[in-house]
Amino acid sequence: MLTRERFLDYDFIIAEKMESVIADIFDYRYDSKIDVLPIIFTPNVDYIVKLNDKKYEKIKRRLQTSAFTLPDGQPIIWASKMCGGNIRKRLPGSDLFSGLYSLVKTKKIVSLFLSPDGRVSDFFKKDFPDSYVITLPYINLEDNAAFAKVIDRSVEFILKNDVKFVFIGISFPKQDIIALGILDKLRSRNYQSIPTLAMIGASLEFEAKIKKRAPLYFQNIGLEWFYRFLMEPKRLFKRYFIESFQFINIVRSSKWG
């Protein structure tokens, strides 16, 4: 059994080795009688800050009951130590996906990939021919009909093929809306074999070598985010040097609120 600790309103997994987390996820089966959602959630600082916005309050409440919440960002580890917590090791979502994907592919576990573009889709179709891949269109956040169409199509794939894992590789909050929508749709049909839904952001692109992860040196010292900033400074400046400072207030509220 994995150890968890409540911090910043989330039940973070505490583990020294990613292998133990992957093994637990692989063996996990959803139980509708327990108030835990079959979701893999890997928040970093940016994710936590965005979820703290009142307009995402409903999504946040639901993700707080995710079966697997991994501390992806190094500042989460630092904040836990500062507050006297026990979260000591970063568990990156990309590392999780790489290991879980290897296991799923080797054992030919029926999986569905919701891909951000055709290049990523082509990779998984070739690398894992037994899987199913849906290339997601661009969806405007206000376009409920477009979200419903993606959710319905995904649900049909799941029902028809008895899918065990769904890997969703797009950004917040779109991947969250789709994951929760799929879950709700399957529940409404009283489907008993609900798959594990993994919200993994850019991990599909990393695996397909469409995007490049930070070198191990940056990863090991907790500065993977800084490497991303160096690669895309204009796009990421506001996220890392303005918005992310809200994380300090979130930690303060958690410690003294």
N, C-alpha and C positions, 0 to 999 in steps of 0.2 A: 504493500500500500504506500502511495506517495504521501509525503508530509506536506501540509499546507499551512499558511499563516495569513491571517486577515490584515491587510495593510492598504490604506487609501481606498477602502471600501471594496477591495477585491481579495479573493482567496488565492494568493499566489502559491505556486508549487515551489517547494524547496527541494533541490536535488543536486548532488555533486556530479552526476553523470547523466547526459542526455539519453543514453541507452535505456535507463530505467524508466524515463518518461515515455519514450517511444514504445517500450514493451507494454506499459500500462494502457496507453492509448490503443495499441493494436488489439489488446484483449477486452477493451471496454465495450459494453453493450448497453444501450439506452433502456432505462426502466421508467415508464410513464408514471409509475406510482411514487417516484421520488422527484422532488422539486429541483432537479438538476438538468440543465439543458445539454444536449449532446454536441457541444460546441468547443472548438479549440480556439482560444483567444490569446494573442501574443502582444499585449500593449507595450509600447515604448512611451517616452515622456509626451511626445506630440499627441499620441492616441489618448492618453489620460487627460491631457489638457482639453482636447476637443470634446471628449465625453462629458467634461465638467460644465459645458455650455447647457443652459436650461432647455434649449430646443432639442437636445439629444437625451433628455432625462429618461425617457421611456426605454431607449436602446440601452443606456447605461444600467438601468435597473435589471434588465433582462440578462445582460452580459455578466452581471455580478453573480449569476447562478450558473455560469459556464462550468462544464465538467473539468476543463483544463485551462487554467490561466497561467501563462508563463511570463516571468519578468524579463522582457526583451531589452529594456534600456538600462545602461549602467547607472544613470542617476537614481533609478529606483533602488538599486543595491546600496548606493551611498546614503540615500534617504532612510532606508530601513536601518542601517547601522547607526545613523545619527539618532534615530528614534528608539534605539534599543531593541530592534527587531532581529530576526534570525535569517533574513533572506541574504545569502552570502554569495550566490553565484548567478550570473546572467545566463538565461536560457533563450538564446535567439531563435525567433521563429524560422529563420532560414536554415539554421542547423537542424531544427526539429523536422522541417519538411524534407530536407535532403536525406536524413536517416529513415524517416517514415516512408518516403517515396521508394527508396531502395528496397525496403522490406515488402511493401505492397506489390511492387513490380515483380520481385523474385517469387513471391507466393501467388502471383496472378490474382490478387484480390480485386473484385469488380469495383472500379472507381470512376468518378466523373470529375472532369477538370473544367472549370469555368475560366476560360482564358481571356486575357485582355486584347490579344490581337492574333492575326493569322500566323505570324512567325512562331509564336509560342505554341499555338495549336499544332502546327506542323511538326514541331519537335516532339511533343508528347504522342502524337499519332504514330510517329516512326519509332520512338524509343520504347513505347509501351502500347503495342498494337491491340492488346486486349482491353484497353481502357476506352472510355467515351469522352469526347471533347466537344464543348460548345464554345464557339468564339463569340464573346459578348460584344454587342454593338455599343456605341457611345450612348449613354443614357443621361439625360438632363435630370437633375435631382427632383425637379417638380413634375416629372413625367411619370405619374403613377401607372399609367397604362403600359408603358414600356417595361417598368419593373415587373408588373403582373405577367407580362408576356414571357419574360425570362424565367420567372418563378414557375409558371405553368409548364413551360417546356422542360425545365429541370426536373420537376416532379414527375412528368410523364416518363422521362428517362429512368428515374429511380424506380418507379413502379414496374416498369416493363422489364428492367434488367437486374433488379434486386441489388442495387448499388450499396456498397458498404462504407465508402468514403467519398465525400464531396470536397474538392479543393477549390477554393474561391480566391483568385489572384488579382484583385483590383483594390482600389483605395477605399478608405473610410469616407463617408458612411455607406457607400454603395454596397460594399461586400456585406456589411452588417444587415442592411435592409433585405438583401437577397437571401442571406443565410436564415434569418428569422422568418422571412416569408415562406421559404421552402419548408421549414419546420412546422409552421402554422398550417400550411396547406396539407401536409402529410398527416398531421394530427386531426384535421377536420375530416379526413377520409378514414380515420381510425386505423391507419397503417401501423402495423406492429414492429416492422423491422427498419425503423428509422435509422439512417446512416449517421456517422459522425461527420459534422460539418466543420471544416478547417478554414478559418479566415487567415490567409497567409500573405496578403499584400503582394509585394514584388518577388516573393520567393519562386514563383513559377518562372519569372523572367531570369532570375539568377540561375536556376537549374538549366534553363534552355540556353544560357550564355548570351542572352540578349542584353542583359545588364550585368555589370561587373561589381562583385562585392568588394569591400575594402580588403586590402592585404591583411594577413593574419596578425601582423604587428599591431595595426589599428584595432582589430577585433579584440585582441588579448588585453589591451590597455583601456578598453572601453571607449574608444574614440572612433568607432565605425561611423557614427553620425557626422564627425568632422570631415572624414574622407568623402562622404556623400556631399557635404557642403562644398568641398573643394571641386568636385565634379560638376555641380550645378549651383554655383553661388547666387545667381540672380533669383532662381526659383526658391531656394531654401533659406535665404538670409532671414526673411521675416519669421519663418517657422522656428529656426534655431536660436535667433538672437533677439527676438521680440516676444513671440507667442509663448515660447517654452519657459520664459521666466515666470509665467503664471503657475508653473509647477511648484515653485517655492511656497506660494500662498496655499496651494492645495496640501502640501506636506505640513505646513504650519497649522492649518485647520485640523488635519488628522491628528497631530500631536497634542495640540492644546485646545482643540474645539470641543 
